[in-house]
Amino acid sequence: MELVVVTGAARGIGAGIVHRLLQDEVRVLAIDMDESVQQSLNSSPTRGELITAVADVTDRSSIDTIAAEVRAEGVHLKGIVNNAGRTSTAALLEESPETFESVLHTNVTGAFHVMSAFLPWMLEQHSGSIVSISSVTALTGTFRRAAYSSSKAALLALTRSVATDYGAEGIRANSICPGAVDTDMLRHHLKNLPDDQRLAALDIVERRQLTPGLAEVDDVAAVAAFLLSDAAAFVNGAAWTVDGGWTAFNDLRPELR
Ligand SMILES: NC(=O)c1ccc[n+]([C@@H]2O[C@H](COP(=O)([O-])OP(=O)(O)OC[C@H]3O[C@@H](n4cnc5c(N)ncnc54)[C@H](O)[C@@H]3O)[C@@H](O)[C@H]2O)c1
């Protein structure tokens, strides 16, 4: 069975991607810093095979150790999904230097460590697909996301640079830019807002999209599975929005004006 590595896999979009991949005959290595990763992913029987590892993507030596261990098993590494991420909702002057650096460290340096650990294996095979979960905030201004949007733009650029530097050697690297996805990260953000702001935030989600509502994790997982697959053999260095049209227009839907 071919192997796909998914980070930040214990819940939300990462868990959705793991479940989607396990529908096929593939081995998935699900990495998360949350110790419940094994327990939270073990559900219904699947065609694929799940292995899990508890590790923080910012800890290079842990990631290197995991990569060396699975590589010793001699399987083919089909793909990597850089999904582990954290958010912060602050404008520049509200953001602490510690949080700013932590967001960059998790979202960018973490992906750097994971790709650095696994890319040599892909290069030896002359094949491999990398998918990074960026965000629409990498593409367009979003209020109070100074650190988060900076990190997601950097992740997009880092992923594109991998496509640029290693594309000729059989590596594909693409990003997905989701809009608002119904996960703990979004729910936590909404929960911390005062009531009027929470309703306003949900209203804005409706108004700024062409397709109403929140995306489900499966909407992102389906695109990740496609980008990992041979069906996307000629897709490289791209950023795929999964945002209900958020970044496609700058008007309000007429019935909501
Ligand atoms: N939910 C959204 O609306 C949305 C929109 C755009 C992009 N994204 C991105 O999608 C990804 C997943 O988001 P989500 O909403 O599922 O988040 P989530 O908070 O529900 O889950 C994130 C997972 O990543 C893990 N994680 C965080 N830091 C880690 C680290 N340093 N090492 C290992 N694991 C770590 C957490 O333990 C958790 O299991 C993130 O990169 C996020 O920025 C989310």
The ligand as an SDF file (V2000), in Angstrom:
LIG
                    3D

 44 48  0  0  0  0  0  0  0  0999 V2000
  -11.6360   25.9380    9.7410 N   0  0  0  0  0  0  0  0  0  0  0  0
  -11.4980   26.8700    8.8100 C   0  0  0  0  0  0  0  0  0  0  0  0
  -12.4380   27.6620    8.5430 O   0  0  0  0  0  0  0  0  0  0  0  0
  -10.2100   26.9720    8.0160 C   0  0  0  0  0  0  0  0  0  0  0  0
  -10.1870   27.8190    6.9120 C   0  0  0  0  0  0  0  0  0  0  0  0
   -9.0180   27.9350    6.1510 C   0  0  0  0  0  0  0  0  0  0  0  0
   -7.8960   27.1910    6.5010 C   0  0  0  0  0  0  0  0  0  0  0  0
   -7.9300   26.3710    7.5930 N   0  0  0  0  0  0  0  0  0  0  0  0
   -6.7030   25.6180    7.9030 C   0  0  0  0  0  0  0  0  0  0  0  0
   -6.9660   24.2400    7.8710 O   0  0  0  0  0  0  0  0  0  0  0  0
   -6.1260   23.5670    8.8020 C   0  0  0  0  0  0  0  0  0  0  0  0
   -6.9790   22.7270    9.7440 C   0  0  0  0  0  0  0  0  0  0  0  0
   -7.9020   23.5990   10.3820 O   0  0  0  0  0  0  0  0  0  0  0  0
   -9.0830   23.0730   11.3080 P   0  0  0  0  0  0  0  0  0  0  0  0
  -10.1620   24.0780   11.2210 O   0  0  0  0  0  0  0  0  0  0  0  0
   -9.3640   21.6490   11.0380 O   0  0  0  0  0  0  0  0  0  0  0  0
   -8.3610   23.2460   12.7400 O   0  0  0  0  0  0  0  0  0  0  0  0
   -8.5790   22.4990   14.1240 P   0  0  0  0  0  0  0  0  0  0  0  0
   -8.0880   23.4400   15.1660 O   0  0  0  0  0  0  0  0  0  0  0  0
   -9.9630   21.9610   14.2490 O   0  0  0  0  0  0  0  0  0  0  0  0
   -7.5620   21.2590   14.0100 O   0  0  0  0  0  0  0  0  0  0  0  0
   -6.1910   21.4990   13.8770 C   0  0  0  0  0  0  0  0  0  0  0  0
   -5.4330   20.2280   14.2490 C   0  0  0  0  0  0  0  0  0  0  0  0
   -4.0240   20.4980   14.0950 O   0  0  0  0  0  0  0  0  0  0  0  0
   -3.3520   20.0420   15.2570 C   0  0  0  0  0  0  0  0  0  0  0  0
   -2.1380   20.8410   15.4490 N   0  0  0  0  0  0  0  0  0  0  0  0
   -2.0690   22.1730   15.6960 C   0  0  0  0  0  0  0  0  0  0  0  0
   -0.7970   22.5400   15.8420 N   0  0  0  0  0  0  0  0  0  0  0  0
   -0.0480   21.4300   15.6760 C   0  0  0  0  0  0  0  0  0  0  0  0
    1.3460   21.1690   15.7300 C   0  0  0  0  0  0  0  0  0  0  0  0
    2.2170   22.1420   16.0000 N   0  0  0  0  0  0  0  0  0  0  0  0
    1.7820   19.9040   15.4990 N   0  0  0  0  0  0  0  0  0  0  0  0
    0.9060   18.9030   15.2530 C   0  0  0  0  0  0  0  0  0  0  0  0
   -0.4330   19.0840   15.2140 N   0  0  0  0  0  0  0  0  0  0  0  0
   -0.8950   20.3400   15.4240 C   0  0  0  0  0  0  0  0  0  0  0  0
   -4.3560   20.2250   16.4000 C   0  0  0  0  0  0  0  0  0  0  0  0
   -4.0320   19.4090   17.5250 O   0  0  0  0  0  0  0  0  0  0  0  0
   -5.6610   19.8170   15.7050 C   0  0  0  0  0  0  0  0  0  0  0  0
   -5.8880   18.4220   15.7970 O   0  0  0  0  0  0  0  0  0  0  0  0
   -5.3220   24.6460    9.5350 C   0  0  0  0  0  0  0  0  0  0  0  0
   -4.0580   24.7780    8.9320 O   0  0  0  0  0  0  0  0  0  0  0  0
   -6.1630   25.8880    9.3050 C   0  0  0  0  0  0  0  0  0  0  0  0
   -5.3910   27.0590    9.3530 O   0  0  0  0  0  0  0  0  0  0  0  0
   -9.0630   26.2310    8.3560 C   0  0  0  0  0  0  0  0  0  0  0  0
  1  2  1  0
  2  3  2  0
  2  4  1  0
  4  5  1  0
  4 44  2  0
  5  6  2  0
  6  7  1  0
  7  8  2  0
  8  9  1  0
  8 44  1  0
  9 10  1  0
  9 42  1  0
 10 11  1  0
 11 12  1  0
 11 40  1  0
 12 13  1  0
 13 14  1  0
 14 15  2  0
 14 16  1  0
 14 17  1  0
 17 18  1  0
 18 19  2  0
 18 20  1  0
 18 21  1  0
 21 22  1  0
 22 23  1  0
 23 24  1  0
 23 38  1  0
 24 25  1  0
 25 26  1  0
 25 36  1  0
 26 27  1  0
 26 35  1  0
 27 28  2  0
 28 29  1  0
 29 30  1  0
 29 35  2  0
 30 31  1  0
 30 32  2  0
 32 33  1  0
 33 34  2  0
 34 35  1  0
 36 37  1  0
 36 38  1  0
 38 39  1  0
 40 41  1  0
 40 42  1  0
 42 43  1  0
M  CHG  2   8   1  16  -1
M  END
$$$$
